């Protein structure tokens, strides 16, 4: 069912997007880990092969910080773009009924596959997700509400994984 422009957007939860979406969480964790390693190298807390700490000279410290900043900008840009897509699609996309066709997990990540119809066309799509309490509850055959990207109907997201509970 298409959402009217006058309808309020669905309440997307940034916490749920970061926690449930595999790519977003991976980008965030990579950036944090990179800064942790950069800080350890900056202050000489990384062990070297000889057993003593790695000590970086001022030139190398500046290079490490510049590299971290550049990678952070890249990862941050990708993460911001992904989060903005969730806000646009989940907040304003077309809600359609769907059916989960496969649920797969390996360690802490997984994939939820589903089938849905949008504007009389059948689609199959999937989301890479983190293994959380919410995603572990999903079962093959479950009827779910999906939100379809009107710009790209092959892209859909499970509404309940990315929205706040209605008050």
Residue pairs with C-beta under 8 A, 6 or more apart in sequence:
1 94
1 95
1 96
2 94
2 150
3 92
3 93
3 94
3 95
9 87
9 91
9 92
10 90
10 91
10 92
10 147
10 159
10 163
11 91
11 163
11 164
11 166
12 86
12 87
12 90
12 91
12 162
12 163
12 164
13 162
13 163
13 164
14 83
16 134
16 161
16 162
16 163
16 164
17 24
17 83
17 86
17 162
18 24
18 25
18 28
18 83
19 25
19 130
19 132
20 129
20 130
20 132
20 134
20 135
20 161
20 162
21 82
21 86
21 127
21 128
21 129
21 130
21 162
22 109
22 110
22 128
22 129
22 130
23 82
23 128
24 79
24 82
24 83
25 130
27 75
27 76
27 78
27 79
27 82
28 75
28 79
30 75
31 71
31 72
31 75
31 76
31 79
34 68
34 71
34 72
35 68
35 72
37 46
38 64
38 65
38 67
38 68
39 45
40 46
41 54
41 56
41 61
41 64
42 56
42 61
42 64
42 65
44 53
44 54
44 55
44 56
45 53
46 53
46 54
47 53
47 54
48 54
56 64
85 149
86 157
86 162
88 149
89 147
89 148
89 149
89 155
89 157
90 147
90 157
90 159
90 162
90 163
93 147
93 148
93 149
93 150
93 156
93 157
94 118
94 147
94 148
94 150
95 145
95 146
95 147
95 148
95 159
96 116
96 117
96 118
96 145
96 146
96 147
96 148
96 156
97 116
97 143
97 144
97 145
97 146
98 114
98 115
98 116
98 143
98 144
98 145
98 146
98 156
99 114
99 115
99 116
99 141
99 142
99 143
99 144
100 112
100 113
100 114
100 138
100 139
100 140
100 141
100 142
100 144
101 113
101 114
101 115
101 124
101 140
102 111
102 112
102 113
102 126
102 140
103 110
103 111
103 112
103 113
103 138
103 139
103 140
104 110
104 111
104 112
104 113
105 131
105 135
105 136
107 131
108 130
108 131
109 128
109 129
109 130
109 131
110 128
110 129
110 130
110 131
110 135
111 126
111 127
111 128
111 129
112 126
112 127
112 129
112 135
112 138
112 158
113 124
113 125
113 126
114 124
114 125
114 126
114 144
114 146
114 156
114 158
115 122
115 123
115 124
116 122
116 123
116 125
116 146
116 148
116 156
117 123
118 148
118 153
118 156
119 153
121 153
123 148
123 153
123 154
123 156
125 154
125 155
125 156
127 157
127 158
127 161
129 135
129 161
134 160
134 161
135 161
138 144
138 158
144 158
144 159
144 160
145 158
145 159
145 160
146 156
146 157
146 158
146 159
147 156
147 157
147 159
148 155
148 156
149 155
149 156
